Amino acid sequence: MKGNREFSPDWSEKPPDPGTYRSIFKWGGPDTFKHPNRKLYAVLKDRLQLTDDCFKSRRKEGRERVVLNRPIRLGDEHIDGLRRIVGEVNVAVDDYSRAKFSGGKTTEEALMLRRGMPRTVGDVVVHPRDKNDVRNIVDYCGEHGIPVYVYGGGSSVTFGLEAVKGGIVMVMSTHLNRVLNFNEADQTITVEAGIMGPQYEAMLNDAPRVFNAKRRYTCGHFPQSFEYSSVGGWIVTLGSGQQSTYYGDIYDIVVSQEYITPAGVFKTLEYPATATGPKINDIMKGSEGAFGILVAATLKIFRYMPENRRRFAFMFPTWHAAVDAARETSQGEFGMPSVFRISDPEETDVALKLYGIDGSILDSLMKLRGYAPMQRCLLIGTADGERRFAANVKNRVKKVCRAHGAMYLSGYPVKKWEHGRYTDPYMREDLNDFGIIIDTLETGVTWDGFHRLHEGVTRFIKTRPNTICMAHGSHFYPQGTNLYFIFILQEDEIDDYRDFHGKIVDRIVEYGGSLSHHHGVGKLLAPWMEPHLGTVQMNTLRALKRHFDPKNIMNPGGTLGLDLPDTGLRKR
Amino acid sequence: MKGNREFSPDWSEKPPDPGTYRSIFKWGGPDTFKHPNRKLYAVLKDRLQLTDDCFKSRRKEGRERVVLNRPIRLGDEHIDGLRRIVGEVNVAVDDYSRAKFSGGKTTEEALMLRRGMPRTVGDVVVHPRDKNDVRNIVDYCGEHGIPVYVYGGGSSVTFGLEAVKGGIVMVMSTHLNRVLNFNEADQTITVEAGIMGPQYEAMLNDAPRVFNAKRRYTCGHFPQSFEYSSVGGWIVTLGSGQQSTYYGDIYDIVVSQEYITPAGVFKTLEYPATATGPKINDIMKGSEGAFGILVAATLKIFRYMPENRRRFAFMFPTWHAAVDAARETSQGEFGMPSVFRISDPEETDVALKLYGIDGSILDSLMKLRGYAPMQRCLLIGTADGERRFAANVKNRVKKVCRAHGAMYLSGYPVKKWEHGRYTDPYMREDLNDFGIIIDTLETGVTWDGFHRLHEGVTRFIKTRPNTICMAHGSHFYPQGTNLYFIFILQEDEIDDYRDFHGKIVDRIVEYGGSLSHHHGVGKLLAPWMEPHLGTVQMNTLRALKRHFDPKNIMNPGGTLGLDLPDTGLRKR
């Protein structure tokens, strides 16, 4: 028994060699790892009905060097044409570049890369040096009918980056990552679209030195993909950060944008508000590269005041009590919290294990007070902003939570969560190495529809034997929240997994959730777009597509469901 | 001397007779009046260089009954067709209906009505009973190429309602004014588009009785036109209420909308947030009837807690100090105030006279402390929301204002302002009766561009001799505010006034303001749309227009600058 209990899988700490498939799909740096701890490992074995033996031999690890054997279908004259535009050094046709920049972090993409079979590859990778290069490339591709795909940080989980029709892949983050303007009076910054999260935030935090500013600032947008996503990617996929409850979704943060489209080049005007008809600035947000290419954006920035941050965590007796408290907090008009998350019973159970609380004195105390495992629910959060504002938010949240039967847990669980906020996805590689899939789907929903959706989707996922299904709400609004489902299962057959995944999406739509709250649509969710939005709304998006991109060269092959063949419509 | 000083004009208190032109253009009910007080009258005489004699005989008052002598160009068979759709009683072809429902409250409209010459009239007025009627009318008009104009509350100040091409005018407020759903869990209400402000707010305030709700609510949207505007009108023109700094513009308040367009009927989905591509819900906001007809909308509602309201007012030594304090308040992250207004020196001067502060002990105290007339600037505001939140906002504002050299004036000026917040426009009739025009233009601007815009526009207006120009900011955002210019001048020639008005708009655009912050574009500002937004953005709006309304029957004749002939482009 003891030997069994002490078995620990040989989680890989071997950095992927450069040029390998694994170096493409691995989350984090080559030598950064995060492994499931022993409690999480025990949960996996228990719930997935696995034994230690299942963790003794690895599946395909994708450690081979990328070799495509896929011909470049774009003629040499065009590759030369692109070289003339951006310079020889900024055009790549090697197998590794073609594989790396033609996809993102969707589960199926990783599974296929492990098998040495990228789902799609572009013909040629181009690194534009500035917006004029982008314009010249779009003009060139328009003239010759060449598909154009755009790669920012590479973190799409919706096949958003797949070069379905070949053609060129334009990498924005290589060069288009500069600051164009910093305006402290307006509290805005203008950046090129390819700038990556950490660089962007570090500059703002260090604004007095970098920009000679009076204060330090923060971008306010911290998606889990923060380390490996670009500002442009945030905008065109309608991302949402982990502090969106306070700072807003990226939709709310963008002040103006500059686009290069086949129908022309434009920069929307910078106003705090206007009443000059439908707002082109908003029409472009979420266009996922199907209308044109975002080359620069002006965004709101916020005062960086970490010294004012208040942390709090509570345990609720039930999921309903936690949800009610979250709703009261969102509607109470005492100011919105910043981080704010409620975990359902299964996620709470796993979280307590991940954070080392399970089995602690605190755990005993909770149980003694009647907060029963697999019923109790965790809420964690922070308050940001001016000092008294933040203090009042925390005090009001405390009052609301206590009125809903919650026990205060101090700020400790928040600090544990903060520690892993970007690195938890690194565990995916460990699980995939042993044939275990961990994946997520997410949706937006009104308060009124919340429990029906949560119960309906969870029930469906649990119909699959030996499957973990956890859920949380993490982006709050007076009118509702998101629901983020994390599911873990043992599955080696990609087709079977795809089928299961699709059926979860079916249930999300059936039970009244939005098709996506903040991952975007890409080509993954495209088949559901028309059933979800209806034909009249889809025709409006198609009219915009025809206007901006009459030759369908911008991210073609399903993006947003705009150019799916009729057979692509999801039958319900 | 004494006799002269005591002269008071014979401001009219005679209600307009039913059926007269005056009954159409008069603000407020037939027997509600608000007259300039003696101090304001003295200011008018002084600044406009007028004598009491100028206020002894009235200009054209428009007290004649409406008689059009304009033939109905729509064939009898179509009028019969409309009667078959909505019923005989809901179709009107009388002169009064045609004149009343084919225009709004734009200054030039009022001046023309005084002369017995409405600028435009539709052929027939239709009062649809429900959305099916609207759909059948739109279908009918599409089939026969008949222009469709929509009338909500009638408060447009941008020629938004003018039936330029004749055809039919559809009045939404007659029947389409019902509540379709009240959802307390989501804090939303769904109403038909024609519901008027006061009815809407009264129901929400009285929600426990009307909807059996647990709490009382408020709509949060209080434009100056509140008494005479409809919820649908707020949305399609992108209105902004006097408490928008806290509650948001109507753009932020709308959750979903239902439209009937020539390209189809749809209702956008109700989610607190989505990432399913460009948001059709947002594309329709501000469409001013040019894409289709808004028949219903779901809006956020807010907790009605007047007991928590805090009021405050401050006097600043200079305009720059007031603006700096307003910016610091907007960016300080301690929560936004609700009402928030800063008045420039000239408006401050007039406001102190209107509010009875000029010449009071408080005034003496201010002067003693060095707050000099025509330099000093008034700030008034309120804080709403949860009790401690509101208290903190007021305390922080106080701190900010004092740091910028302001003197606290108690909440008294706010109460005076609240008293006149909807009725001040009633004074327009008094002034127009004596050939004095009072009009407004408004714009949005970033903090960085604020003073250049204010100075540039004010300077231009003041180049006209004997002209009052007042300005305030009243809608605040971290990135900027609006600027609202009020100008008063003696002018009898409409052509000359139109020319002067257009040149002010030229200056607004030249000095970097938005073409409109919250009045909308209508047909008045249409010629500036393309120079302002640029051709590529205008082409996007035109593509949407072609999609929704390929036959150009929806509010045709210039709306949003979509179907202006090339000669209509404003030359700069």
Boltz contact constraints between the chains, C-beta under 6 A:
constraints:
  - contact:
      token1: [A, 183]
      token2: [B, 448]
      max_distance: 6.0
  - contact:
      token1: [A, 185]
      token2: [B, 447]
      max_distance: 6.0
  - contact:
      token1: [A, 185]
      token2: [B, 448]
      max_distance: 6.0
  - contact:
      token1: [A, 186]
      token2: [B, 446]
      max_distance: 6.0
  - contact:
      token1: [A, 186]
      token2: [B, 447]
      max_distance: 6.0
  - contact:
      token1: [A, 186]
      token2: [B, 448]
      max_distance: 6.0
  - contact:
      token1: [A, 186]
      token2: [B, 479]
      max_distance: 6.0
  - contact:
      token1: [A, 187]
      token2: [B, 331]
      max_distance: 6.0
  - contact:
      token1: [A, 187]
      token2: [B, 478]
      max_distance: 6.0
  - contact:
      token1: [A, 238]
      token2: [B, 275]
      max_distance: 6.0
  - contact:
      token1: [A, 249]
      token2: [B, 273]
      max_distance: 6.0
  - contact:
      token1: [A, 264]
      token2: [B, 536]
      max_distance: 6.0
  - contact:
      token1: [A, 266]
      token2: [B, 534]
      max_distance: 6.0
  - contact:
      token1: [A, 266]
      token2: [B, 536]
      max_distance: 6.0
  - contact:
      token1: [A, 266]
      token2: [B, 537]
      max_distance: 6.0
  - contact:
      token1: [A, 270]
      token2: [B, 446]
      max_distance: 6.0
  - contact:
      token1: [A, 271]
      token2: [B, 444]
      max_distance: 6.0
  - contact:
      token1: [A, 271]
      token2: [B, 514]
      max_distance: 6.0
  - contact:
      token1: [A, 272]
      token2: [B, 444]
      max_distance: 6.0
  - contact:
      token1: [A, 272]
      token2: [B, 477]
      max_distance: 6.0
  - contact:
      token1: [A, 272]
      token2: [B, 479]
      max_distance: 6.0
  - contact:
      token1: [A, 272]
      token2: [B, 480]
      max_distance: 6.0
  - contact:
      token1: [A, 273]
      token2: [B, 249]
      max_distance: 6.0
  - contact:
      token1: [A, 273]
      token2: [B, 444]
      max_distance: 6.0
  - contact:
      token1: [A, 273]
      token2: [B, 517]
      max_distance: 6.0
  - contact:
      token1: [A, 274]
      token2: [B, 444]
      max_distance: 6.0
  - contact:
      token1: [A, 274]
      token2: [B, 514]
      max_distance: 6.0
  - contact:
      token1: [A, 275]
      token2: [B, 238]
      max_distance: 6.0
  - contact:
      token1: [A, 275]
      token2: [B, 516]
      max_distance: 6.0
  - contact:
      token1: [A, 275]
      token2: [B, 517]
      max_distance: 6.0
  - contact:
      token1: [A, 275]
      token2: [B, 518]
      max_distance: 6.0
  - contact:
      token1: [A, 275]
      token2: [B, 520]
      max_distance: 6.0
  - contact:
      token1: [A, 276]
      token2: [B, 515]
      max_distance: 6.0
  - contact:
      token1: [A, 276]
      token2: [B, 516]
      max_distance: 6.0
  - contact:
      token1: [A, 276]
      token2: [B, 521]
      max_distance: 6.0
  - contact:
      token1: [A, 277]
      token2: [B, 286]
      max_distance: 6.0
  - contact:
      token1: [A, 277]
      token2: [B, 521]
      max_distance: 6.0
  - contact:
      token1: [A, 277]
      token2: [B, 541]
      max_distance: 6.0
  - contact:
      token1: [A, 277]
      token2: [B, 560]
      max_distance: 6.0
  - contact:
      token1: [A, 278]
      token2: [B, 283]
      max_distance: 6.0
  - contact:
      token1: [A, 278]
      token2: [B, 286]
      max_distance: 6.0
  - contact:
      token1: [A, 278]
      token2: [B, 287]
      max_distance: 6.0
  - contact:
      token1: [A, 280]
      token2: [B, 537]
      max_distance: 6.0
  - contact:
      token1: [A, 280]
      token2: [B, 540]
      max_distance: 6.0
  - contact:
      token1: [A, 282]
      token2: [B, 282]
      max_distance: 6.0
  - contact:
      token1: [A, 283]
      token2: [B, 278]
      max_distance: 6.0
  - contact:
      token1: [A, 283]
      token2: [B, 283]
      max_distance: 6.0
  - contact:
      token1: [A, 286]
      token2: [B, 277]
      max_distance: 6.0
  - contact:
      token1: [A, 286]
      token2: [B, 278]
      max_distance: 6.0
  - contact:
      token1: [A, 287]
      token2: [B, 278]
      max_distance: 6.0
  - contact:
      token1: [A, 303]
      token2: [B, 333]
      max_distance: 6.0
  - contact:
      token1: [A, 331]
      token2: [B, 187]
      max_distance: 6.0
  - contact:
      token1: [A, 332]
      token2: [B, 386]
      max_distance: 6.0
  - contact:
      token1: [A, 333]
      token2: [B, 303]
      max_distance: 6.0
  - contact:
      token1: [A, 333]
      token2: [B, 385]
      max_distance: 6.0
  - contact:
      token1: [A, 333]
      token2: [B, 386]
      max_distance: 6.0
  - contact:
      token1: [A, 334]
      token2: [B, 386]
      max_distance: 6.0
  - contact:
      token1: [A, 334]
      token2: [B, 389]
      max_distance: 6.0
  - contact:
      token1: [A, 335]
      token2: [B, 335]
      max_distance: 6.0
  - contact:
      token1: [A, 335]
      token2: [B, 389]
      max_distance: 6.0
  - contact:
      token1: [A, 385]
      token2: [B, 333]
      max_distance: 6.0
  - contact:
      token1: [A, 386]
      token2: [B, 332]
      max_distance: 6.0
  - contact:
      token1: [A, 386]
      token2: [B, 333]
      max_distance: 6.0
  - contact:
      token1: [A, 386]
      token2: [B, 334]
      max_distance: 6.0
  - contact:
      token1: [A, 388]
      token2: [B, 392]
      max_distance: 6.0
  - contact:
      token1: [A, 389]
      token2: [B, 334]
      max_distance: 6.0
  - contact:
      token1: [A, 389]
      token2: [B, 335]
      max_distance: 6.0
  - contact:
      token1: [A, 392]
      token2: [B, 388]
      max_distance: 6.0
  - contact:
      token1: [A, 444]
      token2: [B, 271]
      max_distance: 6.0
  - contact:
      token1: [A, 444]
      token2: [B, 272]
      max_distance: 6.0
  - contact:
      token1: [A, 444]
      token2: [B, 273]
      max_distance: 6.0
  - contact:
      token1: [A, 444]
      token2: [B, 274]
      max_distance: 6.0
  - contact:
      token1: [A, 446]
      token2: [B, 186]
      max_distance: 6.0
  - contact:
      token1: [A, 446]
      token2: [B, 270]
      max_distance: 6.0
  - contact:
      token1: [A, 447]
      token2: [B, 185]
      max_distance: 6.0
  - contact:
      token1: [A, 447]
      token2: [B, 186]
      max_distance: 6.0
  - contact:
      token1: [A, 448]
      token2: [B, 183]
      max_distance: 6.0
  - contact:
      token1: [A, 448]
      token2: [B, 185]
      max_distance: 6.0
  - contact:
      token1: [A, 448]
      token2: [B, 186]
      max_distance: 6.0
  - contact:
      token1: [A, 477]
      token2: [B, 272]
      max_distance: 6.0
  - contact:
      token1: [A, 478]
      token2: [B, 187]
      max_distance: 6.0
  - contact:
      token1: [A, 479]
      token2: [B, 186]
      max_distance: 6.0
  - contact:
      token1: [A, 479]
      token2: [B, 272]
      max_distance: 6.0
  - contact:
      token1: [A, 480]
      token2: [B, 272]
      max_distance: 6.0
  - contact:
      token1: [A, 514]
      token2: [B, 271]
      max_distance: 6.0
  - contact:
      token1: [A, 514]
      token2: [B, 274]
      max_distance: 6.0
  - contact:
      token1: [A, 515]
      token2: [B, 276]
      max_distance: 6.0
  - contact:
      token1: [A, 516]
      token2: [B, 275]
      max_distance: 6.0
  - contact:
      token1: [A, 516]
      token2: [B, 276]
      max_distance: 6.0
  - contact:
      token1: [A, 517]
      token2: [B, 273]
      max_distance: 6.0
  - contact:
      token1: [A, 517]
      token2: [B, 275]
      max_distance: 6.0
  - contact:
      token1: [A, 518]
      token2: [B, 275]
      max_distance: 6.0
  - contact:
      token1: [A, 520]
      token2: [B, 275]
      max_distance: 6.0
  - contact:
      token1: [A, 521]
      token2: [B, 276]
      max_distance: 6.0
  - contact:
      token1: [A, 521]
      token2: [B, 277]
      max_distance: 6.0
  - contact:
      token1: [A, 534]
      token2: [B, 266]
      max_distance: 6.0
  - contact:
      token1: [A, 536]
      token2: [B, 264]
      max_distance: 6.0
  - contact:
      token1: [A, 536]
      token2: [B, 266]
      max_distance: 6.0
  - contact:
      token1: [A, 537]
      token2: [B, 266]
      max_distance: 6.0
  - contact:
      token1: [A, 537]
      token2: [B, 280]
      max_distance: 6.0
  - contact:
      token1: [A, 540]
      token2: [B, 280]
      max_distance: 6.0
  - contact:
      token1: [A, 541]
      token2: [B, 277]
      max_distance: 6.0
  - contact:
      token1: [A, 543]
      token2: [B, 547]
      max_distance: 6.0
  - contact:
      token1: [A, 547]
      token2: [B, 543]
      max_distance: 6.0
  - contact:
      token1: [A, 560]
      token2: [B, 277]
      max_distance: 6.0
